[in-house]
Amino acid sequence: MENKIHFIGIGGIGLSALARFLKKNGYEVSGSDMRDSHITRMLQDEGIRVSTPQSASNITDQSIVIHSAAVMMDNVELVEAKKKGMLILSRKDSLPFILKGKKVYAVAGAHGKSTTSAMLASIIDGSVLIGAESKQFGSNMHFEDSENIIFEADESDSSFLNTNPHIALVTNAEPEHMEHYDHDLDKFYDAYRTFIQKAKIRVLNAEDEFLSTLSDIEAIRLYPSRDIQNLKTIIRDGEPYTSFVLKDLGTFEVFGVGEHIAINASLSILAAITQNPLEEVRDRLKDYKGIKKRFDILERDESHVLIDDYAHHPTEIEATIKSARKYAKLLGLKKVVAIWQPHKYSRTIENLEKFKECFAGIDSLVILPVYAAGEKEVDIDFKEHFKRYDPIFADKVANDKHQIRVLKDQKSIQDLKDGLIIGLGAGDITYQLRGEN
C-alpha cells in the first residue's frame, strides 16, 4: 500500500512523465483519464494500469493520489480518495516529493523550455522529465539511476517554485498564463525572481526584458545579439541544422533552424559546461534530434514538406514562420502555407494584435476553429481581423496520401500538396496533420 500511487489525468504530457518516473523508481503506479489516447496506450504498453473513463472504483488501496491541474474538485476519483483519507496532491504539490534528494537542472521560460530541456538532456547524463516527446529518447521521460534530473519547470501554475533547482536556466520571461497570477505583473515577475534565486547556478537570456533587469543576481548571462555569431543553416540529407559560434567557445552545431534554436542551444551549452568538459558538450549536443510537435518534419519530398509545430503564442509563431521560410528557401520550395488552430479564446483575445502580425511573410493562411480547451465560446471576427492574409476558413484538415485536404462542411475546399506546409497550434491539429483524427 505504501508504494502505490494513482494519477488522475495521467494522459497529460506533464503527469505522464511523473508517472513513468515513479514507476522506474519502484512504485506501483496506476492512473485514469477521461478518454483513451496515444499517451494512455503507451503507458499501458509500459506496464502502467490505466482506466478510462474515470470511476470511483479506480480508487482502491493507493497511498497517494496525484492529480493534474485540469481535474476539478468534484471529480469522482478525488471525492472517493478524500472519503478514504488518502494523501491527495496536485501535480504542483507532488514535485518536492518526486524531486527530493535530486540534483535538478530546471529549465523555465514562456517559450522554448521543452526544446532547451531536450537539448540539455542530450549533453548531461541523468533522468529527463519534459513536457514533450524527445526524439532522442522516444518519450517525455528518460530514466537513469542518477542523482541528476533534467526537468522542464512550469511557470503556468508557479510549480517551478517547487523544483529546488541546482541549475536554473531561463529562456525568457514573457508574461503568459496571467490568470494564475491575478493579471498582476509584479506577482508574475516575483515568481521568476524567486525561482532563479533558489538555484546555486543561474543561466539567463540577458536580453529578455525582465531578465535583463536582474543585475543584482549572480548569473551566467547570454547576450544573443553579441554572443552568438556566424549563424547559418545547413541542410544535411534534407534536414536542417544550425551552426553558430558562441562567445570564445568555438563553433557548435545543433538540429533545427532559426535564431531561437541557437539561443536555446547556447543556454544549454552555458549550463552544461559548468558540469562537463567543453569538447564533450560540443560533441554530445549533436545527439539532440528534436522533439515531437516542435518543427516536427512529418513528410518531405522534392515538391513539399509537411511540418507540425506546437507554437500557439504570437512570439512562438513568428519565430517558427521565420524558420519555415528559411528552410523552404534552402530546399527550393516556392511557397509557405500556414495552418493555424488558435488555442483558447482567452489567449487569442489577449494577444489578438500580435497574432495579426505574426504570420507576416507566408503565402497562404488557413484558419481552423478555436481549440477551446474547456473555455466557453467567444465571438471573434477572424475574417475582419485577419483580412490582410485573405485566409481560408475551414473546419479541419486531413492527411490524405501526401497531401493535406482542407475541409469545410465535410467537403474538401482545397488540397495542399506543394511547398512547405506548416501546422501551428497546441490543440488537436497535430492529430489532423498526422492522419490520426
Secondary structure as UniProt FT lines:
FT   TURN            2..3
FT   STRAND          4..8
FT   TURN            9..11
FT   HELIX           13..24
FT   TURN            25..26
FT   STRAND          28..32
FT   HELIX           38..45
FT   TURN            46..47
FT   STRAND          49..51
FT   HELIX           56..58
FT   STRAND          64..67
FT   TURN            69..70
FT   TURN            73..74
FT   HELIX           76..83
FT   TURN            84..85
FT   STRAND          87..90
FT   HELIX           91..99
FT   TURN            100..101
FT   STRAND          103..108
FT   HELIX           113..123
FT   STRAND          127..134
FT   TURN            135..138
FT   STRAND          139..142
FT   STRAND          148..152
FT   TURN            156..157
FT   HELIX           159..162
FT   STRAND          165..170
FT   TURN            178..183
FT   HELIX           185..198
FT   STRAND          201..205
FT   TURN            206..207
FT   TURN            209..210
FT   HELIX           211..213
FT   TURN            215..216
FT   STRAND          220..222
FT   HELIX           224..227
FT   STRAND          228..236
FT   TURN            237..238
FT   STRAND          239..246
FT   TURN            247..248
FT   STRAND          251..255
FT   HELIX           259..272
FT   TURN            273..275
FT   HELIX           278..284
FT   HELIX           285..287
FT   TURN            292..293
FT   STRAND          296..300
FT   STRAND          304..309
FT   HELIX           314..331
FT   STRAND          336..340
FT   HELIX           345..350
FT   HELIX           352..357
FT   TURN            358..361
FT   STRAND          364..367
FT   TURN            373..374
FT   HELIX           382..385
FT   HELIX           387..389
FT   STRAND          392..393
FT   STRAND          396..399
FT   STRAND          404..408
FT   TURN            409..410
FT   STRAND          411..416
FT   STRAND          419..424
FT   HELIX           429..433
FT   TURN            434..435
//
